[in-house]
């Protein structure tokens, strides 16, 4: 039985994108609707909230120091000492309807991130998945996405998993690590009620892939994290005391602690689930994969 620990009453409105820094032994994540990111040291139990002045959908560490952010206005570099934000690319310009959502860095140091239409706006599948290369170039990798969400790679870096939340599907692609290309899309997991679907409540959101190649997906409006085997079958389900878990990642000294972020964007749900927006942890006997740093 996986024991869920409520480890931090951070009260995020939209906590997302947890990232474990092996070098610093701290957990990063963003609070999208409060224009900030959080930094938590589980040894000292201390959390910092760092205001960025812009909504950040996801972040990653850089090999040369600092962070790379995917924001409402584009890709940017963040100096953690000076708190200076410098934009490197703005692929969708100043369109106020759009912002970056989830993303991750691949094994060659390229930063993948998806854009979505802000909640409350019409969004007829106009999400886009971008790839920011270390040389600063930006490439459109996928279009016509509902809401781009969790992304991750198999341990041998031959498969990329990508989530489209409203379509309730995690798609697997053949991944060419050398060239950063994806081909041969096929359903990995169809979570909804349609034919062939698993009929699961909620929507797949953020994900991570462990060292055994199993995919862990947080289910928005489903109140759980599910571990899927490489063949798409359910290996385990972790029930949570919140309705809207958003994402998960492995951290800790042994990379065997699953950290889970959550959201509190709905006042009614917040009354029903008072721990909404907080941070949770599950200690497992499974090891995650270390996160890559952006090479630019």
C-alpha positions, 0 to 999 in steps of 0.5 A, spaced: 500 500 500 502 506 497 502 511 503 501 518 501 504 524 505 501 531 505 508 534 506 507 541 504 501 546 505 503 550 499 496 552 497 498 553 490 492 555 485 495 551 479 501 547 482 505 544 476 511 541 473 515 538 479 522 537 477 527 534 482 534 537 482 539 532 483 545 537 484 541 541 489 537 536 492 531 540 492 524 540 488 522 545 483 515 546 481 511 552 478 504 555 480 502 558 474 496 562 476 500 566 481 506 567 476 511 564 480 515 558 482 517 554 488 523 551 491 523 546 496 528 543 501 526 536 504 531 536 508 530 543 512 523 543 510 524 550 507 520 552 501 521 559 497 516 562 493 520 566 487 515 571 483 517 571 476 512 577 473 509 572 468 505 565 468 510 560 468 508 553 465 514 549 466 521 550 468 528 546 467 535 547 469 540 549 465 547 546 464 550 553 464 546 555 471 540 558 472 533 556 469 530 555 462 522 557 463 516 556 458 512 562 460 506 566 457 510 570 453 515 565 450 521 561 452 526 565 457 532 564 461 532 566 469 538 568 473 536 565 480 541 570 483 539 576 480 532 574 478 533 577 471 528 574 466 531 574 459 527 572 453 530 567 448 524 566 443 517 568 443 514 563 438 507 565 438 508 572 439 504 576 444 497 573 443 494 574 449 490 567 449 496 563 449 501 560 454 506 555 455 503 549 459 507 542 460 514 540 458 521 536 459 528 536 457 530 530 452 537 526 453 540 531 448 538 537 452 533 540 448 527 543 451 520 541 449 514 545 451 506 545 449 502 551 448 495 552 450 489 557 450 488 560 456 482 557 460 475 560 459 477 561 452 475 557 446 480 552 444 478 548 438 485 544 438 490 549 437 495 547 442 502 546 439 508 542 441 515 546 440 522 544 441 527 549 443 534 547 441 541 548 445 542 553 439 536 557 440 532 555 434 525 553 435 521 547 432 514 546 431 513 538 433 506 537 433 499 541 432 492 541 433 493 539 440 487 540 445 491 541 451 498 539 451 500 536 457 505 530 460 511 528 456 517 523 458 521 518 455 523 511 456 529 509 459 532 507 453 530 514 449 527 510 444 519 512 445 516 519 447 510 519 451 505 525 450 499 527 453 493 530 450 488 532 456 481 533 453 482 527 448 484 523 454 490 520 451 497 518 452 500 517 445 507 513 444 512 516 439 518 513 436 523 517 438 530 519 434 534 522 440 540 524 435 535 528 431 530 530 436 524 527 431 518 523 433 514 518 428 509 512 428 504 515 433 500 510 436 495 510 442 499 508 449 493 509 453 486 511 452 483 513 458 476 515 457 469 512 455 470 511 448 471 504 444 477 501 447 478 506 452 479 504 460 473 508 462 477 512 467 475 518 471 478 525 470 483 527 465 491 525 464 495 531 466 502 531 468 507 524 467 513 521 469 517 515 466 521 511 472 527 507 471 523 500 469 519 504 463 513 505 467 509 511 466 506 515 472 500 519 470 496 524 474 489 525 473 486 531 473 478 531 476 480 523 478 484 524 484 489 519 483 496 517 480 496 511 476 502 507 474 502 504 467 506 498 465 509 499 458 504 495 455 499 500 457 495 496 463 494 499 470 500 496 475 497 500 480 493 506 482 494 511 488 488 515 491 489 522 493 486 527 498 485 532 492 481 532 486 486 535 481 493 532 482 496 535 476 503 532 475 508 528 479 516 526 479 521 522 482 526 525 487 530 524 493 537 521 494 535 515 491 530 518 486 525 513 489 520 518 492 514 520 488 512 528 489 505 530 486 503 537 485 496 539 485 491 545 484 486 549 487 482 553 482 475 551 484 473 554 490 467 549 491 472 543 490 477 546 495 471 546 500 470 539 499 478 537 498 481 542 503 488 540 501 487 542 494 493 546 491 498 542 496 504 538 495 504 530 496 509 525 497 509 517 496 515 513 498 516 507 493 521 501 492 521 504 485 527 508 482 525 514 477 530 517 472 534 523 473 532 529 469 536 532 464 538 539 463 537 544 458 544 544 454 543 551 451 
